[in-house]
Amino acid sequence: MAGKAMLVVSAHSADFVWRAGGAIALHKKNGYRTKVVCLSFGERGESAKLWRKGEMTIEKVKAARKEEAERAADILGAEVEFLDLGDYPLRVPDEALMRLVDVYRELQPAFVLSHSQKDPYNFDHPLAMHVAQEARIIAQAEGHNPGQKVVGAPPVYAFEPHQTEQCEWMPNTFLDITEVWDTKRRAIECMAGQEHLWEYYTRVALQRGVQAKRNIGITAARDIQYAEGYQRITPAVTGELA
C-alpha cells in the first residue's frame, strides 16, 4: 500500500480515538500515511472531568486535551493537526474549510472517515461530517487553485456515534481490528479526561467483532474478536458483486 493515505476528520480531540483508532492503527501497519484533523479540542462540552478539578481555564483544558490527543495519535501512528475552532458550538469559518481542502489535495486520501450525518445529542458531529464532505467536493474542483492536483472520489465512511439508533446510523461495513486492538486500547487510555468511555468503547468493539464474524459466515477461518463498524456514505463502484 505504499503511497496510500487515509484522512480522519474529527470534531473533537478524542473522537478519532474511540471511533476510528483501530482503522488508523491497522492502516498504518499496512503502510498507509494516516492523518487526523481535529476541528476542536472539545474543551467546553467534552472535558467535564477536567473542569471539575477547579481553577481551570479554557487554555489549561485545551492544553490537556491536546496533550492527550497527541499521545494517542503517536501510539496509533497518526499525524494530527488541530484547527482549534471551539466546540459547543463548533463553527467552521471559510479559512478553516479551505485549510481542510488543502489537506485533501496534499494528502490525496484513499478514503475518508468522519462522523454520522445526524446526531441529536451533539450538533458538532454532523457539522464535522458536512465540512469533511464539502472540503472533498471543493478539492475535486479544477477551478479551485488551478495548477494544484485535484482529488478523485475517495469513499467517505461515517464511524460509529455514541447513540446509534437516535443518529439513524447503521453499519454496512465492518473492519476487523483484532490484530491492533491492544494498540487502540492503549490510545484510548490516553484520554484521561473521558475515562468513563474506556470500557464503553471496549464493549462496542467486542460487539462489532461478533457481528463482523457472523457476516463472514460461521465456517470462515478468520477469528475476529474486535471490530469497528462504519456506514459507507458514498457508493461503491465494482466490476462484480461477489
DACOR-V28266 format. One record per helix or strand. SS is the DSSP state (@ for helix, = for strand). FROM is the first residue (numbers start at 1). TO is the last residue. If there is no record, write none. Layout:
<<SS | FROM | TO> <SS | FROM | TO>>
This chain:
<<= | 5 | 10> <@ | 15 | 29> <= | 33 | 38> <@ | 48 | 51> <@ | 58 | 76> <= | 79 | 82> <@ | 94 | 107> <= | 111 | 114> <@ | 123 | 140> <= | 155 | 159> <= | 173 | 176> <@ | 178 | 188> <@ | 192 | 215> <= | 227 | 232>>
